[in-house]
């Protein structure tokens, strides 16, 4: 079997899986609108965006915050947005002095204020540090949005708004999460 056949088959399978997920993603329209509304209101009222996740989800959290600190598609003023997965000193100190499970919760406590928004990413829903961040954000009266995968895991029911991608393939979940975060950015940017 040639490499072209193997690659073509794998790509075809991935496209089909993604196509099926996209159909179900349309069912999240109200949640996407709610997330965009919460974030737009927070930023316009002097609040900020906090975002967190592990691994590829950390990259998604950083990507999301960059869209507000810099810009998404239009020139506008910058808005405060912090990825809790990018501060090496904070991450290593909290992991060393406390525990990895408190990595994001401690930062939410440091940076979060009532009226801010926490957007948390976990492709499995089983990230304990994301779960603790959502609980801390709720206690501090931040608005919360969870980008979840699979069955939502231990993070189900913790966020005010859940964007659940029902797949156990991390790559497909991340691809849909990227579509959702870009859609939220498009909606919010029209208000900014």
C-alpha positions in Angstrom: 0.0 0.0 0.0 1.4 3.4 -0.9 1.8 6.3 1.5 -0.7 8.3 -0.6 -3.4 5.6 0.1 -2.6 5.5 3.8 -2.6 9.2 4.1 -5.7 9.7 2.0 -7.6 7.1 4.1 -6.5 8.7 7.4 -7.4 12.2 6.1 -10.8 10.9 4.8 -11.6 9.3 8.1 -10.7 12.5 10.0 -12.8 14.6 7.7 -15.8 12.3 8.1 -15.4 12.3 11.9 -15.1 16.1 11.9 -18.1 16.5 9.6 -20.3 14.4 12.0 -19.1 16.5 15.0 -19.8 19.8 13.1 -23.5 18.8 12.7 -23.8 18.4 16.4 -21.9 21.5 17.1 -24.7 23.6 15.6 -26.7 22.6 18.6 -24.4 24.8 20.8 -25.6 28.0 19.2 -27.4 29.3 22.3 -24.4 28.4 24.5 -22.0 30.2 22.1 -24.2 33.3 22.1 -24.3 33.1 25.9 -20.6 32.9 26.2 -20.1 35.8 23.8 -22.6 37.9 25.7 -20.9 37.2 29.0 -17.5 38.0 27.7 -18.6 41.1 25.8 -20.4 42.5 28.8 -17.4 41.8 31.1 -14.9 43.5 28.8 -17.2 46.5 28.1 -17.7 46.9 31.9 -14.0 46.9 32.8 -13.7 43.2 33.5 -11.1 40.8 32.1 -10.9 37.4 30.5 -8.9 34.6 32.2 -8.4 31.3 30.4 -6.8 28.0 31.3 -6.1 24.5 30.0 -3.4 21.8 29.8 -1.3 20.9 26.8 -3.1 21.6 23.5 -5.9 23.2 25.6 -3.3 25.5 27.1 -2.4 26.6 23.6 -6.1 27.2 22.9 -6.4 29.3 26.1 -3.4 31.4 25.1 -4.7 31.7 21.5 -8.0 33.0 22.9 -6.5 35.6 25.2 -4.2 36.8 22.4 -7.2 37.6 20.3 -8.2 40.2 22.9 -4.9 41.6 23.9 -4.0 42.1 20.2 -7.0 41.8 17.9 -9.1 39.3 16.2 -9.9 40.8 12.8 -10.5 44.5 13.3 -8.3 47.2 14.7 -9.6 48.2 18.1 -8.2 48.9 21.5 -6.7 46.0 23.5 -8.7 44.3 26.3 -7.4 42.6 29.4 -7.0 38.9 28.9 -4.7 36.5 30.7 -3.8 32.9 29.9 -3.1 31.1 33.2 -1.0 28.5 31.4 1.8 30.9 30.2 3.5 32.3 33.3 6.4 29.9 33.9 7.3 31.4 37.2 3.8 31.2 38.6 3.2 27.7 37.2 6.4 26.2 38.6 6.1 27.9 42.0 2.5 26.8 42.5 3.3 23.3 41.3 6.3 23.1 43.6 5.0 24.9 46.7 1.4 23.7 46.5 0.3 21.1 43.9 -0.3 20.9 40.2 -4.1 20.5 40.9 -4.1 24.1 42.3 -2.2 25.5 39.4 -5.1 27.5 37.9 -7.3 27.9 41.0 -4.5 29.9 42.7 -4.1 32.2 39.7 -7.9 32.7 39.5 -7.8 33.7 43.1 -4.9 36.1 42.4 -6.2 37.7 39.2 -10.0 37.1 39.1 -12.6 39.6 40.3 -16.4 39.4 40.4 -17.7 40.2 36.8 -14.6 38.7 35.1 -14.9 35.7 32.9 -13.0 32.4 33.2 -12.9 30.3 30.0 -11.6 26.8 30.8 -10.6 24.2 28.3 -10.3 20.4 28.8 -10.7 17.9 26.0 -11.5 15.1 28.4 -13.3 17.0 31.2 -11.1 15.1 33.6 -8.5 17.8 34.4 -8.5 18.3 38.1 -6.7 21.7 37.9 -9.4 23.0 35.5 -12.1 21.6 37.8 -10.6 23.5 40.8 -10.3 26.7 38.7 -14.0 26.5 37.8 -15.0 26.0 41.5 -12.8 28.9 42.6 -14.2 31.2 39.8 -17.7 30.3 40.9 -16.9 31.1 44.5 -15.4 34.5 43.5 -18.4 35.3 41.3 -16.7 35.2 37.9 -18.7 34.2 34.9 -17.6 30.7 33.7 -17.5 29.0 30.4 -16.2 25.4 30.0 -15.0 24.0 26.7 -15.3 20.3 27.3 -14.9 17.0 25.4 -16.1 13.5 25.8 -18.9 13.3 28.4 -17.6 16.4 30.2 -16.0 14.4 33.0 -15.6 15.9 36.5 -16.1 19.4 35.0 -19.7 18.8 34.0 -22.1 21.1 35.7 -19.5 23.4 37.1 -19.6 26.2 34.6 -22.4 28.6 33.9 -22.1 27.8 30.2 -20.8 24.5 28.8 -19.6 24.0 25.3 -19.4 20.2 25.2 -18.0 18.4 22.1 -19.1 14.8 22.4 -16.0 13.1 21.1 -13.2 11.1 22.8 -10.7 12.0 20.1 -8.7 14.9 21.6 -7.6 16.3 18.2 -11.3 16.5 17.0 -12.4 18.1 20.3 -9.6 20.7 19.9 -10.6 21.4 16.3 -14.2 22.1 17.3 -13.0 24.1 20.4 -11.0 26.3 18.0 -14.1 26.8 15.8 -16.2 27.7 18.9 -13.6 30.2 20.3 -13.2 31.9 16.9 -17.0 32.2 16.6 -17.2 33.7 20.1 -14.4 36.1 19.1 -16.3 37.2 15.9 -19.5 37.9 17.9 -17.7 39.7 20.7 -15.6 41.8 18.3 -18.7 43.3 16.7 -19.6 44.7 20.2 -16.1 46.0 21.0 
